[in-house]
Amino acid sequence: MSDNEGIKTVLHQVTDLEAAKAVYTALLGTEPSADAEYYVGYDLAGQHIGLVPGGGPEAAGSPVCYWHVPDIETKLAELTAAGATVKEAPRTVGPGRQVATFTDPDGNVLGLLQDQ
């Protein structure tokens, strides 16, 4: 049995947060559930779609999909042992929430998310 909940969070790096918010609000047909100058997030049908203004770990230029896992440290250790490279070590981004990013052998950026 798998020890993760699958991809539930996808973050998009954007250059203009307000412009992106207008487009994603129209696309998703709902207002953001989180709306700040550093992050805009939408919750829809069990998915969380986030907009992150330039820079940060999502600077890969493409969306970063976050796998929800029960133990971020253990999963990151398993992944690095299997050949992944840590891009951003686990960090707290909200009450009880940690995220980390890593790259696969081809340089694709993937994320891990743990809610406590």
N, C-alpha and C positions, 0 to 999 in steps of 0.2 A: 504494500500500500504506500502511496506517495506521501511525503511529509510536507507538501506545500499545497496551497489553495488555488494555484494557477495564476494567470495574469489577470489582475483586477484593476491595475493602475497604469495609465499611459500618460507620460509627461511630454509636452511639446515645448521646445525652446522657441521663443518668439522675440522679434525685435521691437515691436510696438504692442505693448500689452493691451491698451485700450482698443486698438484696431482689431487685434486678434479676438478680444472678448466679444466684440460685436458680431464677428463672423461665427464664432463657436456658439454663441447664444442663439443665433439664427439657425445654425445647423442642428443643434441639439433640442431646440424648442423649449428651453428652460433657462431660468436665471441661474447664475453661479451660486453654489452653496458656500463657497469661500471667495472673498473678493478683497484683496489687499494689493498694495503697490508692488509687492514682491511675489505674489502668487494669486492666480485665479483658478478655482476648481469647480468641477461639475460632477454631480452624482446622478447616474442614469442607468437604470436596468442592471444594477449590480456592478457597474463599472465606474471608475473614477477617472475623469479626464482632467488633466491639469495643464495650465499655461504658466511657463516660467520665463521671466524676462532675461535676455541675453546672459551668457556666461554660465557659471555653475557646472555641475556634473553633466548636465544635458547638452553641453556645448558641442556634442558630436554632430549637430546639425540635422539629426533625424529624431523622431520620437524615441523615448526610452520606455520600454515595457518593464514593469515591476512585478516580479513573482512574489506573492505573499507567502511567507514562511513562518513557522513557529519559533525558530531559533536562528537569527541572522548570523551570529558568529560561527555556529556549527556548520551552517550551509556554506558560508563563505570559505571556511577551511576545507570542506569537501571539494568545492569548486576549484580552489587554487591547487589542491593536490591532484586534481584531474587535468590541470593545464590552463585554467583561467588566470587572468592577471587582475589584481585589485586596481580599480581606477580611483574610487573614493571609498575610504574605510567607513564603517558604520558610524552614523552621526544621528543625533536626536533632532527631529524636525517639528515636533509637537509633543504634547503630553502623551507619553506612552508609545510614541511612534519613532522607529529608527529606519533609516534607509542606507543603502550602500550601492555602489555600482562596480561592475567588473567588465572585462572584455573577454570574449572567447578567442580561440587561436587565430581567427581571421580579423580581429579588431572590432567586431560588433559589440556595441555597448548594451549591456543588460543590467537590470536593477533587481535588488532584493528589498522587501519591505516587511517589517515585523511590527505588529501592534501588540502591546502588552496588556 
